[in-house]
Each structure stands twice: as C-alpha cells, then as structure tokens.
Amino acid sequence: MKKAVTLFSLILITGLGNLSAQDKKMSKDKKVMMIPDLTGWPEASSMAVKEITDKYGKPDGITKDELIWMKKGVWKKICINKKETKHSFPIEHTDMMQTTISYKVPVDIMDELGKFDGSVTFDRTQGTMSARCDKEGNNFLALNLAHDIITGKKSVEEARKAYGDIVKEKMNGGNPVYMQKLTFSTQENSADPDINTTGLTKEDVTKGMKKNGVK
C-alpha cells in the first residue's frame, strides 16, 4: 500500500511538472500573439508602438497598417499608423501617433486651432480633440498649448513660440511639465449634435426615402 501511494505521488508530481511546462509554453505563445507584427513598419512608427505598448499594454484593435488602443490613461483613443506624415513644425519630424480626448472646442476658436498646429484636430459632433505627432509627450504638449489658446491664456503666436521653446528644453535634458501630462481635465458630455434646420424627424426622412424609392 505504501509503495502504491509513493508511486501515485510520483505520477502526480510528474504530471504537475508537465502541466507547468505546458502552462509556461502556452503563456509564452500567448505573449507572442499579443505582440503586433511590425515587419515592414518604419523605425519611427515601430518606436511609437513600443512606447505605447510598454505603457498601456497590447492594442485593442489591429489592422495591417494601424494599431488602436481604447480608453487608456487620459486618452479616449490612441491610433498609431504605419504610414508617417512629414511635419515641419516646430522641427522636422514625422507624425504617426494620434491621441484623442473628450473635449468641446468652442466654435469661435476652431479657426485659431487650425492656425496653431495642423496636427491638432477636433470633431465637433463627437466632442473630441486630437493631436498627432511621434511621441506621447509631444501630443501632451500640443494639446496643453491648444487648451491655453482656447482659454485665452496664450495667443496663437505665443503658443507656437512656446511649442518650440519647450521642445528645445526637452532636447537639452529638461523635463517640461507640459510634456509629462495633460495640465487640464478632459470633459464629460462634450458631443455637439448641432440643431435640426429642416424640421423633419428621422422617421419623416425614412418614410420619404421609402416612398420615393431612395436607398
């Protein structure tokens, strides 16, 4: 009986050892599956993916040319594109990382943001504002300065000058607050559906289209 128990214990231990080895292999295989295949991606885009993956984990969406993270940190959405876009302001670089926040941009300031930085964009209907650059810190900087313009803290010209000055500070070994985090809070209920100028309801439109055979 004692020999039987000993033999059973050995079998159990051996089995657990095999399971442990299998678990490790499965864990390793799963980790490999979570790492996006960046074969053929430019160096700057690959570096952007590494930065965001190291900080926020694996992407929530993967396509051949784009990786997407949803609701990470202060960001509503992060998109990194394989294709880079040349951008010369404030220094020569390429854009491929777009970070988006919930933020209601006032209608009377929209033109000013366009003058400030072509890579800072907004969607009035969805209530979002985005920055597109090569690093998260640069996107923090762009959005912080955009907020300064919106709140009247800086003019467009002052914000553009500050952008260059802060980037130089970073390049010289500094750690500017504007590149560490958002210096303001994102907004709830920032969407703006606008107003109906026709007086027609959605049902009216649907009925009219069906009646006239419009698809």
ZINORFEN-V485941 format. One record per helix or strand of 2 or more residues. SS is the DSSP state (alpha for helix, beta for strand). FROM is the first residue (numbers start at 1). TO is the last residue. If there is no record, write none. Layout:
ss:SS from:FROM to:TO
ss:SS from:FROM to:TO
//
This chain:
ss:alpha from:2 to:34
ss:alpha from:43 to:56
ss:beta from:61 to:62
ss:beta from:66 to:72
ss:beta from:75 to:87
ss:beta from:93 to:102
ss:alpha from:107 to:116
ss:beta from:120 to:123
ss:beta from:128 to:133
ss:alpha from:136 to:150
ss:alpha from:156 to:171
ss:alpha from:177 to:179
ss:alpha from:202 to:211
//
